[in-house]
Amino acid sequence: MKYYLTLLSLVFFITSTAFSQDKVAKYKVSSGETINQIAQKFKVTPYDIYQLNPDARTSLPPNTVLLIPIKSGEAKKEAAESKKAVSSGKEIIHEVQAKETFWSIEHKYGISDEALKAANPFLEKDGVQIGQKLVIPAKGSTPKTAAKPAKEKGPEKYVYHEVQPKETKYSIAKQYDTTIEDLEKRNPEIVSSLPVGYRVTIKGTAPKTENAPAEAAKPAENKKAAETSKKAVTYMEYQVKPKETLYSLSRTFHLTQDELNALNPSLSTGVKEGMVLKVPAGYVAPVAIVPVQQPAEKSPVSTNEKPAAGGIKIVERVESEENDAEVAALTTLTKKKTNERKKIALLLPFNLAKIQSDTTGIATKLKTDKFLNMTLDFYAGAMLAIDSAKTLKLPIDVTVYDSQETKTTSNVSSLINKLQDADAVIGPFYQNNAEAAANSLRLYNVPVISPLSKDAANPIDNLYQSIPANDVIRNAVFDYMRSKNGNIVAVVDKKKESVINYIKQNQRGVAFASLTETGGLDVANLKSLLMPNRMNYVVMETGNTAMVKTTIKALIDSQKTCQVQLVILEPNSTLDTDEISFENLVKLKLMFPSVTRESEDPAVLIYEKQYRLKNKMNPTTYATRGFDITFDTMMRLVQGKTFQETADLMATQQVDNKFQYYKKEDGGHANKGVYILYYDSDLTLKAAN
């Protein structure tokens, strides 16, 4: 509750400050308008609008009433100047807004088509475009020639940049000689994140390469360059879904409504369900996780149907298409053209035979059997991934088998003949059963992905352990601290012998803070180990409340003279108690490694929404794990390479999990995809760069 009150106080303070400085106007959103356009119209930034209208970050339906901060005297001044310019017969500058045309602008100012084009010669070639600044000649004035000095400045020009993997707002701004602030002002959607594949609108012109031709290049060369640029844009077909509108389509594909109409003249009669539209490839990421509507499926524990081919259910074949969608926002992998169908087998421990013989009934079993519930959650997430594959028309066949496993037994050996031609096998759940499957399939070079086990794996070449081991997780945070040239100090109590041994054996150069004779922290010694000219990372491993409080107090005192950040290597329940101030943890930007993350990326929010729609509940950790493992495996198999090849070459990020496989020295493969998270000053968890 105290954290909630703190957050409310912070919000109230920010809001009160905003209202005290500026006046506020109400504005009703028109169809198709964006925050960027509204911000430009009122000469404010998107941040200003989001501050008063936080819900506008996620959606902006027509007729929404927004609160717009207006600086004192700004609106009156602008209106007075505009009125003065018109009444005095002088030229004025008009910035083109969404949906404006030649006719609407000429009608607004009472001028002829010839006069408007004469004052703005570029209109003959470019037409009216959003954001252009047009010279509006005074009524009755003689049209000016193209040689007028004002033309040298010209209208603002815009280019578009498709975000590539590992690009940042800083690198894009530097590439186009602009600022991050201007990028966010023109593209409000990238304020909170920068999705791969997003089409960024940038003021200016495309950057010149070292070998770019001079401005006086021959027209033929310019024409050839333009044709080459055109060829770089690829298109795909998209079928309109129920209830989609021109507005929602424009937001999905990051195009203006005019651009969509230009690509699809059939839209002049309206948007209709089932229409096939031409759209740029690479902008359908949200569609990747929208499941195809199907009849309700029977529970995997139902025995009304005979299992197909020895398993529970065979997912229907999905035919491939010539134009395949790319899944840029969900993963760095993209679907490539291939006619070869891939096969995936899911080995899940439903244990149908036991359920059939259980006299307590399925309902009771579901209430009491945690392992069965975990299996069903994983299965639900995997099915949502399979639905995504259907939407994307991926050439993949998925077969689900009951592995009938316990800690010591399974029926994997009886399924080997059915798994020999698989391109990848996901499961079984228990580590020893996954190793048995990998050993049996080694001769056939079939990769076996262990989805849930955290146990240390034996060295088997075709075994892929998808959950990072404890030492890998610890190593990740130490690697991060060293990459920042940090001074690392450890505060570890005597009871944490395993942590002490790990640091001494694997993380040389880490200084240990001294303890007193009674086992408490020697505060003076800790402070003496901190350096004033470097970031000091203090790794605290103790469950002792008194030591935790003493360490935190010492570090907050030290922040007056040096930079300090608190670090833990694993979850610490002591920090969740009322005795430890959450505000102090935020001040120290508490940092820790994690195999999962909390994210509000658009693709993540869509996944959660679709899961709720299909399953009438929020996704559990196991459900999201089922989605991530299955979807990641499918996307790796459509790269024109084997799973093994993509595992060696590519790191991916799905809803909650990272997959960065590496070959272990003793054999086999493991995942080192770990997030480094920290509490930021706005009380939210963020991933460290």
C-alpha angles and dihedrals in degrees: 000000000000090000090052092051091048090053092048090050091051092050092047091050093050093046093047091051092051093051094046094056102040140031117242128229128192117233129185114218117235123217111281096013119136132206088248093058093045091049091052091047092056095035093240132116126256087246089063092053095044090051091063096031109038092167089064089075092072103034141000110194120185116273092027109148112227129193108231120196110229119192113232112275094358097108094042092049093051093047092048093050092049092049091048092051094052096044093049092053094241126141116267132198119239123194112213114241130201115293094011116139138186090266097048093049094045091046092048093055098030096238133133127254090244093052093050093049093043090055091045108034093176089070090076089065106026103030122208113326131180112264097023116139109223128196108231109204120218117258113273094012121134111256111254122234125246089256094073114125092239090070092067089070092046127178125308112274127209134206130187128230125193111218113242128204114283093014118134133199088252094054092047093047091050092048092055097036094243136111134262088238091057091046091053092044091056095037109037090173091072095054093096099028143359108228118204109251095026114142107233119202111220130187112233134027135309113280117260120240123223090259096044115135120252120260090260093060118146117270091239091057091048090051091050091050090051091051090050090050090051092053090056090068111082125192137207137190121257126190116218114244126216115287094011116142136193088258095052092045092052090053093046095053097033092237131127117249089247090055091051091050091049091054093043115034088179088074089075087085092051138266114300130185112258096023113143111226133192110234136163113274116246100039101090098083095127090054089059091078101036105107122225110252108252138167113277110279123228117252113266088239092060116109098194091104127056111242112254119238093347094308138089100257140348114219111230120258115263117211118229125233135213094243109053125191122240119226100212101151095048099044142357088240120092131201113254129201113269135148093202113103117222127216127216126183123203115203106197126172102235091144093205094176091060092047091051092052095044109107094198092075134239095276092058091043091055091051096050108028108083092178092056091048090051089051093050091048091051089047092051091053092046091051090054088053090050090051087053089054089054091051090050092045091233112181094236134127116204123196123190119208132186104239090193090210138167127172091281107023142045140155093238092118091061091053098051094097089057093048101048095094096042118121090213138000121209112202166327102196101221115073096229091051092048089051091049090052092047092050092051093047097042093096090055093048092235113158114230116203115205102213106190114010120113094184121117108267129224115242105271115154097219096043118105117192106205099190113073115242120244094255091049089054092049093045090054094061093045090049089052094050092049091048086061091050088243128174104236121209125177127213105189127160122226094255092065096074094148091056092047091051092046093053094045093048100039109020109051119185095039111133117221118218112233122250127217123245090265092053097258127130120276097224096189091054092049092053091048090059094057118097122218096211100048139054107266115214111196112198108205119193114172139109092204109114094207093052091047092052093045092050094048093048091049092050095048089051089050092054087078090070107022145015113270133178125184117227134189125188098209139010112298115200091195090070090059094061125100090245091071116070112232089202089062091051088053091049088055091043092232107224130196141159121253138177090216135041142204111238140171095197110145092245091052092050091049091051091052092047093050092047090053092048093051101038103026091232141072117273116261124219089262093050092052089046089054091051095046097047094045097043093045092051093049093049092050091053094056095059095091087253136090121264088251092055094049090046090058094045110032139056116197139190123209132175099305106348139069121212115203106153123194134179113253120227093241094045138276128063134272137185123247096178102134131159121220105213132186139176110253126207090262088064094250130121113246136179114248116236 
